Amino acid sequence: MDTRELVVACPLFRGIDPEELTGMLKCMSAREVSPARGEFIMSTPGTAPLMGVVLEGEVDMISEDYFGKKSLLSVLTVGSVFGESYSCLKARNRTIAYQASGRCRVLLLDYDRILHACKLVCRFHHRMIENMVELIAEKNLELIEKLEVTSRTSIREKLLTYLTRQAERAGSLTFTIPLGRTELAEYLCTDRSAMTRELARMKEEGLIDFEKRTFTLLAWEA
């Protein structure tokens, strides 16, 4: 798909006339980037407040503490917006980075121009802001879910909570998770080797079955 088709399909621009998008994107100084796997797209604090939209692929949202320890906060899929919360002035002292988990395409927008409607795009500008608020609310729910998972005491409890939420999202006891083993360990805030051993034990005990990223919750089957 070309950029225009991808943008039209993006939830951020839901309800906006495709014919108005060209002028709107120009007003917001929109530009597309195609980072390679592992490449950082942007980080905060940054030189200018930007907001990104994932057009293709996935983007990892990573937090880094004072000692340089990194934590995977969220995996942003197609249609997700990012950078909006940390573009606010009061949040620019937080170290948050956005990294391509594979080859992807991202649309970068001038955050200040999104918040302040100009005369050229005022007709649909407010609808886009409404869409952005809805997407932020969805992301907040995802972060609350992560807190629910990582607050569990043991690695097994964290895994079962995470896998149960993924099954609920898929509507099936067999599902494919978006994370590889290293990313999953980072998401759960645990050691990768210890997590891998726990997964093996859970499989031996008949709680789960898995092949790479595809899992089945056996304990829930009738």
Buried (B, 14 or more C-beta within 10 A) or exposed (E): EEBEEBBBEBBBBBEBEEEBBEBBBEBBEBEBBEBEEEEEBBBBEBEEBBBBBBBBBBBBBBBBEEEEEBBBBBBBEBBBBBBBBBBEEEBEEEBBBBBBBEEBBBBBBBBBBBBEBEEEBEEBBEBBBEBBEEBEEEBEEBEEBBEEBBEBEEBBEBBBBBBBBBBEEEEEBBBEBEBEBEBBBBBBBBEBEEBBEBBEEBBEEEBBBBEEEEBBBBEEEE
